[in-house]
């Protein structure tokens, strides 16, 4: 009698796929990986809900969901070879680029298309979502699915249990008749939302708020950090706006809602100002903020760390760097942006940075950019001005 070989976990298509996934061009480190248990749970759950109709993926970090659907054959594109099997919306350009690179490496190109949120979910019968941390972003996504997906569409929204809240169920219930939490597995859980409700009125985002102290109207999409509010790091950096030099070309790097770009442009009408971020929602919000305040000198650029700007082409960079990569506290994102600022600054140009003091970015600023002085400090934040040394 031949003894059956015990299945090797490495034989599973997802194990093989996930082993080859990379985060690049996002920050990579030994403690950061390109997939998590939620990706696997969503893919396993999707197999029981796919009815052969169009499939949409939202918030795929580095391609695990999209390529997993293709590797498993859960989404096969139907009978029309010209129809992509999966339509994908990723807010971050780093996610878009990582998905394309990982697809090339896995030999799974051509089975998906990257597009806008509304186009991705248009007519979809099944939607897979990596739950965002922000309830506002979830509200915008759920509303878009309810408005544009097929009448009987099912939304599978997955996340790490420690980051999930009952507020997520409540947000989904505004757009769906039924929201059912599934059993948790490996500290991840999926919420199954069914029965899209008819849309009432205009979409909930973007929203706007006027700040009398700044005399500025701030516009925000759901995915933007701090929404229409003024985060405390930006608030502190704004105290130093009068000390910043006039620039032919200034950049608000990691612009968010574009508050820095708008206020710098207002005080320096002769300057050309670029508001740039890797988030499509952020760039859209920054441009809306500029328009709402009658500011015409601000242009938007969705980019990964200024990758499309020439060397030594900028006179001033304003930076409030993130200190999180997803849910992990990590200085790598800030260092990547500092390196980018150093590359695009012309000799003598300045980088003005606000950061949590415990991160101690100053040695990196000195090394990567040039002489750095402390412009100010409060109990939480430090503001520095770094001058680009000659090449």
Secondary structure as the mmCIF struct_conf table of DSSP 4:
data_model
#
loop_
_struct_conf.conf_type_id
_struct_conf.id
_struct_conf.beg_label_comp_id
_struct_conf.beg_label_asym_id
_struct_conf.beg_label_seq_id
_struct_conf.end_label_comp_id
_struct_conf.end_label_asym_id
_struct_conf.end_label_seq_id
HELX_LH_PP_P HELX_LH_PP_P1 UNK A 2 UNK A 8
HELX_RH_3T_P HELX_RH_3T_P1 UNK A 9 UNK A 11
BEND BEND1 UNK A 12 UNK A 12
HELX_RH_AL_P HELX_RH_AL_P1 UNK A 13 UNK A 20
TURN_TY1_P TURN_TY1_P1 UNK A 24 UNK A 25
BEND BEND2 UNK A 26 UNK A 26
TURN_TY1_P TURN_TY1_P2 UNK A 30 UNK A 31
BEND BEND3 UNK A 34 UNK A 34
HELX_RH_AL_P HELX_RH_AL_P2 UNK A 37 UNK A 46
TURN_TY1_P TURN_TY1_P3 UNK A 47 UNK A 49
BEND BEND4 UNK A 52 UNK A 53
STRN STRN1 UNK A 55 UNK A 58
BEND BEND5 UNK A 61 UNK A 63
HELX_RH_AL_P HELX_RH_AL_P3 UNK A 64 UNK A 72
TURN_TY1_P TURN_TY1_P4 UNK A 73 UNK A 73
BEND BEND6 UNK A 74 UNK A 74
TURN_TY1_P TURN_TY1_P5 UNK A 78 UNK A 79
TURN_TY1_P TURN_TY1_P6 UNK A 81 UNK A 82
BEND BEND7 UNK A 83 UNK A 83
BEND BEND8 UNK A 85 UNK A 85
STRN STRN2 UNK A 86 UNK A 89
BEND BEND9 UNK A 91 UNK A 91
STRN STRN3 UNK A 92 UNK A 92
HELX_RH_AL_P HELX_RH_AL_P4 UNK A 93 UNK A 106
TURN_TY1_P TURN_TY1_P7 UNK A 107 UNK A 107
TURN_TY1_P TURN_TY1_P8 UNK A 109 UNK A 110
BEND BEND10 UNK A 111 UNK A 111
STRN STRN4 UNK A 112 UNK A 114
HELX_RH_AL_P HELX_RH_AL_P5 UNK A 117 UNK A 121
TURN_TY1_P TURN_TY1_P9 UNK A 122 UNK A 123
BEND BEND11 UNK A 125 UNK A 125
STRN STRN5 UNK A 126 UNK A 130
BEND BEND12 UNK A 133 UNK A 133
HELX_RH_AL_P HELX_RH_AL_P6 UNK A 135 UNK A 148
BEND BEND13 UNK A 149 UNK A 149
TURN_TY1_P TURN_TY1_P10 UNK A 151 UNK A 152
STRN STRN6 UNK A 154 UNK A 160
HELX_RH_3T_P HELX_RH_3T_P2 UNK A 161 UNK A 163
HELX_RH_AL_P HELX_RH_AL_P7 UNK A 166 UNK A 175
STRN STRN7 UNK A 176 UNK A 181
HELX_LH_PP_P HELX_LH_PP_P2 UNK A 182 UNK A 184
STRN STRN8 UNK A 185 UNK A 185
TURN_TY1_P TURN_TY1_P11 UNK A 186 UNK A 187
STRN STRN9 UNK A 188 UNK A 196
HELX_LH_PP_P HELX_LH_PP_P3 UNK A 197 UNK A 199
BEND BEND14 UNK A 201 UNK A 202
BEND BEND15 UNK A 204 UNK A 204
BEND BEND16 UNK A 206 UNK A 206
STRN STRN10 UNK A 207 UNK A 211
TURN_TY1_P TURN_TY1_P12 UNK A 212 UNK A 215
STRN STRN11 UNK A 216 UNK A 220
TURN_TY1_P TURN_TY1_P13 UNK A 222 UNK A 223
BEND BEND17 UNK A 224 UNK A 224
TURN_TY1_P TURN_TY1_P14 UNK A 225 UNK A 228
BEND BEND18 UNK A 229 UNK A 229
HELX_RH_AL_P HELX_RH_AL_P8 UNK A 232 UNK A 238
TURN_TY1_P TURN_TY1_P15 UNK A 239 UNK A 240
HELX_RH_3T_P HELX_RH_3T_P3 UNK A 241 UNK A 243
BEND BEND19 UNK A 244 UNK A 244
HELX_LH_PP_P HELX_LH_PP_P4 UNK A 245 UNK A 246
BEND BEND20 UNK A 248 UNK A 248
STRN STRN12 UNK A 249 UNK A 253
TURN_TY1_P TURN_TY1_P16 UNK A 254 UNK A 254
TURN_TY1_P TURN_TY1_P17 UNK A 256 UNK A 257
HELX_RH_AL_P HELX_RH_AL_P9 UNK A 259 UNK A 267
TURN_TY1_P TURN_TY1_P18 UNK A 269 UNK A 270
BEND BEND21 UNK A 271 UNK A 271
STRN STRN13 UNK A 272 UNK A 277
BEND BEND22 UNK A 278 UNK A 278
STRN STRN14 UNK A 279 UNK A 279
HELX_RH_AL_P HELX_RH_AL_P10 UNK A 280 UNK A 292
TURN_TY1_P TURN_TY1_P19 UNK A 293 UNK A 294
BEND BEND23 UNK A 297 UNK A 297
STRN STRN15 UNK A 298 UNK A 302
BEND BEND24 UNK A 304 UNK A 304
TURN_TY1_P TURN_TY1_P20 UNK A 305 UNK A 308
BEND BEND25 UNK A 309 UNK A 309
HELX_LH_PP_P HELX_LH_PP_P5 UNK A 310 UNK A 310
TURN_TY1_P TURN_TY1_P21 UNK A 311 UNK A 312
STRN STRN16 UNK A 314 UNK A 320
STRN STRN17 UNK A 324 UNK A 325
TURN_TY1_P TURN_TY1_P22 UNK A 326 UNK A 327
STRN STRN18 UNK A 328 UNK A 329
TURN_TY1_P TURN_TY1_P23 UNK A 331 UNK A 331
HELX_RH_AL_P HELX_RH_AL_P11 UNK A 332 UNK A 344
STRN STRN19 UNK A 345 UNK A 356
HELX_RH_3T_P HELX_RH_3T_P4 UNK A 357 UNK A 359
HELX_RH_AL_P HELX_RH_AL_P12 UNK A 362 UNK A 368
TURN_TY1_P TURN_TY1_P24 UNK A 369 UNK A 369
STRN STRN20 UNK A 372 UNK A 377
BEND BEND26 UNK A 379 UNK A 380
STRN STRN21 UNK A 381 UNK A 387
HELX_LH_PP_P HELX_LH_PP_P6 UNK A 388 UNK A 390
#
